[in-house]
């Protein structure tokens, strides 16, 4: 098999893949057509990473989405075309500033402008450099999710000569590259711009200096040293220089034979310029698409510099890796808020898709997100209760430990234990953490007005004959009846009142399901407490 290092694909999906409509297949078809028009015998996927900071949720999203396209491509080609996924670290980039979040600020300040691979690790002496530390964190991060990838260091590729041929090709089209870039930058920047950035042999700094001469025959460039004022001629090979960002991106595509790379919407112009540069080099721009950016709770773009938004580690504290993969899969070209309040929905949607998978045809399965999340059959256990319902059970029970929660769950599921329902066990742990960190601090109970008080008393009376029942539908009918008799219009105002008065929040799950799980007697006691003012106080 062409991709023997990757998880095997089920041949039953080969035929169905040809007409699958899910977006990874739409992307993969572009790649199939691309290779059909060339003599290439493998498909190369790439994702890029800047090791000036730790890997973040955008890094995860890019690798996860690219992996989904890679698997779709394997199905479309019946797994007969070798594939590679390169995770490229631009660790030869100069350190432009010292993040205030880092330790050893004074030490780091001495290395401003030097390649990140030459800056000492501020955290410990365990790694060769700051970049080496962050690169290892990146690989640990990707390994945690089981991604199959090939890590490439920019520093190692420049220094080893792996980029030499591409660098010499870039030197030959130097003037064309300048013609592409100069109209896109400001007047001041034009004075110092060059596609090559020499590494100062004296200071080790990545220099942003203009070229006073280029010699493609010798493979050299000449510039004025900004410190000494002397004229220096240096080769462009062997790690003596690196390329500016847009030229560097094109250089990678050209040297590594990249066929597919997606990028954020904020890089649309960079993609266009790098595409023109690789064309000048005699290469072909990769396929790909520009995904929308994530927004924080205020609608601002997430930035690792600002530290806003939601880190992957925090998401995984409150929900499964599959739920974050689903979030990445859904509508990649639509801007989405990425904050804690999106987690419960993502969890429940994942289990809903996983539950539907079992009874779907091959065609339907290929359009089910869980297929792309797992790269094949999901093999996920059943979660008999939703995450949202568990959160509200914790809220109603004011549970401080998992034992209390399992006590309620056993009423609804007599054999419920973490061992008999492992998926439920995970959700219980997540729900407890999520509730105490995000729901409980924001709970705000209110008093019932006269109309609501009367309706709640009536609801308690209607529930009394149902004590011991776990029939959620029957209980929901009673809740509806109490709201209708109290003449709530629209009826959703009645349910909003229930959530605000009894749970201290504006919304919740199907109320009948919550009562069936929490207990009729317990719900009646909760109503009594609310009407006595105990919840507000």
N, C-alpha and C positions, 0 to 999 in steps of 0.2 A: 504494500500500500504506500502511496506517495508520501503521506504524512504519518509515518509510523511512530513518531514521537508524540503524536496527539491522540486524545481519546478517540476510539473508533466511532464512526457514524453508522447508523442503522440503514442498510441499503433500501429498506422499505420506503424511505423518504426520497430516494433519488428522483423518481418520476414526478412525485407531487411537488418537488422543489421547483420544477421548471415553470410552474404557473403560480407559485406562492406570491402573495401580495404584500407581505410584511416588509417594512422598510429595509431591513438588512438584505433581503433578496433583491430589492430594487437597486441598492448600491452595488451588490455583488455582480449583478448583470452588466453593469458598466465595466467592471473589471474583466469579466468574461469576454466582452467585445474587444476590450483593449488588447488582451493577450492574443485574440484571434487575428488581430491586425499586425502582429509582431512575431519574431522568432523566439521569444522568451519561453523558457520551459518551467519557470516558477513565478509565483506572485509574491511580491514583497510589500508588506504592510509596515507602516512606521507611525510611532507616536513620539512626540518630543517632550522633554522635561528640562526645566531650569533649576539646577541644584542650589540656587541661592536661598532656598527655604525647603522645608520638609514637604513631602508629597501631600497633596490635599484632595478634596473631593472631585475637583476638575480633572486631576490626573487619573483617578479611578474611573471617572466617566468616560474619558477618552479611550483608555485601554479596554474597558468593558464593551463599549460600543464598537470599537474596531474589531474586537474578538468576535462579536456577533456577526459582523460582515464577513470576517474570515471563515467562520463556520458555514455561513450561507453559501459562500463561494465554493467551499469544499463539497457541499451537496450538489450545487449546480454542475460541478465538474466531475461528479461521482468519485471525489477524493483521489483523482488521478493526477492532479497538478500539485507539485510541492508548494508549500506556503511557508513564509517566514514572517514573524512579527518582531520588528526591531523597536526596542525602547531606547531612544537616544538621549543621552544626557549632555547638555551643552556646558560641560564643566570646565571648558577653556575660556569661558566668558569672564571678563574682568569684573571684580567686585566693585560695584558702583557706590554702594553706601553700606553702612553697618546698621543692621536692623536693631532697634532699641530692645527687642525681645531676647537678643543673644547675650550670653555671658562674655566676660573678658573683652569688654568694649575697647579698652586702650590698646590691647594687643592687636585686635582686628583692624583698628584704625591705621596701624603701621603697614597694612597690606592692601590698602585701597588701590584699585586699579589693576592689581595682579590677578592672574587667572585663579578661579576658585579652587582649582586643583593644586595651587601652590600656597593657598592660605591655610595656616595651621587650624586644626579642629579646635574650636573654642570650648567644646564640651569635655574632651579628655584627650589622652595621647594614644587612644586605642586605634585610631584611624590615621592614614597618611596625611589627610588634609580635610578641610571643611567639606569640599566636594565629595571626597571619599566617604565621609560620614553620612552625608545626605544620600549618596548613591546607594549605600548599603541599606539605609532606611527605605529607599524606594523599592529595592529588590525584596526586602522583607515584607513590605506592604503588598506588592504584587503577588508574592508567593502565598501570602495569607489567603488570597482569593483563588489560588490555583491556576492563575494565568500561565499559559505557555508563551514564552517570549525569549528574545535574545538581547541581552543588554550590551550597548555600545557606548563607550566613553569618547567624547570629542577629543579630549587631550591625548588619549592613547592612539586614536586614529590619525590625528595630525602628526604626532611624534613618530609613529611607526612607519610613516610613509604611505599608509593606506589611502590617503587623500592626495598624494603627490601628483598623480596623473590629472586629477580633476583640477588641482590648483594651477598646474601648468596650462591646462585648457582655459581656465579663467583668466590667466595672464594674457593669453593670446587674444581674448575678446575684451580686454580691459576697457577699451574706448567704448564699445557697445554697452557694457555694464554701466559706465558713467553716464551715457546718454539716456539709459533707462531710469537711473536713480535721481540724477541731479534735478530734473524738473519737479520732483515730488518733495523736495526738502527746501528749507528756508535759506535765505541768502548767506547768513552767517555759517550755517552748517556746511554749505557748499565749499566754503574756503578750506575746510579740513577733511572733507569726505574723500575716502578711497575705499574700494571694496576689500582691500587688504589692511589688516591691523598688525603691524610689526610688534613682536615681543621684544622689549628693550633688553639687550644682552647685559646691561649694567644694573638696571633696577628691577627687571622682571615684569614691569608694567605693560599692559596691553595699550599700545599707543594709538591715539586717534590723530594721525598726522597726514597731510597731503603727500602725494608722491611727486617727486620732481623729475623722475625718469622711470621707465619700465623697459626691460630687455627680455622679450619672450625667448630669444635664442639662447641666452645664458640662464633664463629662468630666475631673474632677479628683479628687485625693485630698489629704488633709491629714495631716501627721505632725509630730512634734517632732524637730528636729535634735538628734542625740545629743551634738554638740560644743558648740553655742551655746545649746541649750535653747529656741531660738525656734520658733514655729509656722510651718510652710511648707506652702503649697498649690501643687501642681504638677499639670500635665496628665499623663494616662497615655499620651499619644500622642507620636510623634516621637522616641522613644528616651530619654525622660525617666525611664522605669522599665523594668524587665524583670519577668517573672513568676517566682514560685517554681517549683521543679522540676516538681512534679506538675501544677500549673496551667499551666506553660509547655508541657509535653508536650501537654496538651489543647488549648492555644492553637494550637500548630503543626498538629495534626490538623484543627482547625476552619478555620484560615485557609488552609491549603494543600490542603484537601480530600483528606486522606490516606485511602486505602482499605485499605492493607495495611502492617503493620509487626510484625515479630517482635521478641521481647525475651528476655533471659536469665531463667532460672527465679527468680533473686534479685529480679526486678522484678515478680513476679506481683501483689503488693499495690499497687505503683505503677500498674500497668496498670488494675487495678480502680478505683482512685481517679480516675485521669485519665479513665477511661471515664465515670464518674459526672459529672465536671466538664464534659466535652464534651456530654453529654446535657443538662445544665443550660443550656448555651449554645445548645441547639437543634440540635446536630449529632449525628452518629452515630459511635460508636467504630469504629476500623478493624478489619478481620479480621487474624488472625495467630495465632501460637502461641508458647509459652514453651519455648525450647530449654534443654537441660541445659548445665551449666557444665563447663569443662575443668578437669582436675586435674593437679597436678604429680606427680613420681615418688613422692612420699610420700602421695599421695591428698588433698592440700590444694588448695583452690580457687585457681586461677591469678589473680594480681592484678598489674596493671601497677605498682602502688605497691610491692609486695614485690619485683617483678622475678623471681618464680619462673616456672617453665614454659619454654616454647620460643618465641622470637621467630620471625616469619616469615622474616626474613633468614637466620637460622641453618638453618632447615629447607631453604631454597633453596640453601644451601651444600652440602647432602648429598643432595638429591633434587629432582625436577622440580616445577614448579607444579601439574601435573596430580595428583601424588600427594597434595599437601596439599588440593586441591579434593576428592579422593575422601574424605579423612579428614573433611572438613566435610559431605559428602553423607551418609555412612553414619550411621544412627541418631542424628539430631539431638536426639532427646528422651531420649537415654541419656548419662549422665555418662561421660566417657572420659579416661583418662590421656593427657596430651599431653607426651610427652618423647621424647628421642632414640631410644629403643628401639622406638618405634612406626613409625619411618620405613621400615625394610626391608620390613615387611609391607605398608605402604601402597603402596610402589613396585611390588611384585610383584602385588598385587591389581589395581592399575590396569592393568598390562599384560595380566593375565589377562582382565579385562573387555574391554579393547580388542581382544584377539585373538578373543574370542567374538563381538564385534559384527558382524564381517564376514559371518558365516553365519547371522545371526538375521533373523527376520521383523520387519516394522515394529512389531508389538505388542511383541515381545521387546526390540527396540532402545529403545523408549520406557521400558522398565523397567530398562535397563542404565545404570549410573551414568555411563559415559563420554558418553552422550547429553546428560546434564544438565551435566556438567563443561564440555563444549564448546558447549553450546547448539545441538547438531545433530550431524552426522556428525563423528566424531573425527579422521579422517585422520591416524592415528598410525602410524609405522613399526613394524616388527617388532623385538622384543627377544628374540633367540634363546636367551638365558640369563637366569636369574633374578638379581635383585640379591643375594639371600641366597647363591646359589652363587658369585657373583663375590667377595663378601666373604670367603667361606671359601677361595677360590682365592688371594686376596691374603694371607690368613693362612697358608695352607700354604706358599706360595712366599716368604713374608716379603718381598714385593715392595716396593721403595723407589721405583720409577719405573714409569710406564705402559708403557714399552718392554718390560720384563720380562713384564708381564701379557699384552701382545699376543703375545709369543712363545709363551706357553702356549695362548692362544686360537686361534692359527693351527694348532695340532695338531688341534684339534677342528673349527675352521672354517678350512680352508686359505686362503680368500680374505678372511679377516677383517682389515679395516682400519677406521679411524674414518670413512673415506669410503664404503666399501661397506656398513657397518652403522652409520649415524649414531646410532641410538638406543642401540646397544651402546656406541658411543663416549662418549655422555653418561653411561651407567651406569658405565663404567670410571672416569671422572673422579670421579663421586660416590662410588664404592666405595673408591677410594684415599683420599679425604679422610675418609670415615666410618671406615674401618678404623684409620687412624693417629690419629684424634682420640678414638675411643670404644671400639674393639675392642682394639687393641694395648695400651693402658694397663691394661686389665682382664684380660688373658690370664694364666692361672695354670696351668702344666703340673703334672702329678703323675707320680710313678713308677707303673709297672705292678706289681700284685701277682703272685704266682706263677701263678695261674690265667690272668690277663690276659696275662702274658708268654708263656706257652705258646700261647695263642690267637693272639697277634700274630705269633709265629714261624710258626705254621701258616698264617695268612693270607698272610704273605709268600711261603711256598712255593706256595700255591694260586694266587697272582697271577703267579708267574714265567712260566708258559706263556702268559699273556695280555699280555705286554709288547708295546707298540705298539698295543694295542686301544683303541678309543674307544667300545666297545659298553657303555653304562652299565648296561643290564639284565643282561648276562652278568657284568659285574664285581660288580653288586649281589648276584647269586645266590651268587657265591663268598664274598662278605662274610657273607651269611646262613649259608652252610655252615660257615664257620669258627666262627661264634658258636654254632651248633647243636651242632657236635661238641665244643665246650668246655662244653656244657651250661649256657649262661646262661639263667636263668629268673627273670623274663621276658627275652625277647630284647632288649628295649629297653635293658637294663643293659649289653649288649655295645656297642651303638652309643654310649651315654653314655660308656662307657670309651674308645672310639675318639676321641671329641671331646675328652675331658679330657686324655688322654695325648698325642695327636698334634697337637691344635689349641689346647689350653689354654683350652677353653670347654666349657660344659655341653651345648650343642646345636648343631646344624648342619643342612645340607641332606641330601638323599639321598646317602649316602656313595659309592655306586657312580657317581653323576653327578660327584661331586667328583674321584674317582680318574680317571675317563675324561678329565676336563678337565686335571687336574694332571699326569697321566701315571702309568702303572703303575710304571715304574722309579723315578720320583721318590717315589712313595708308599712303595715298598719301602725306599728310602734313608731316608725320614722315619721309618719304623718302626725301622730300625737305629739311627738317632740317638736315638730315644726310649728304646729298650732299653739304650743305652749311657749314658743319663743326660744326654746333651748338651742336650736341650730344657729340662729342669728347671734345669740349671746356666747 
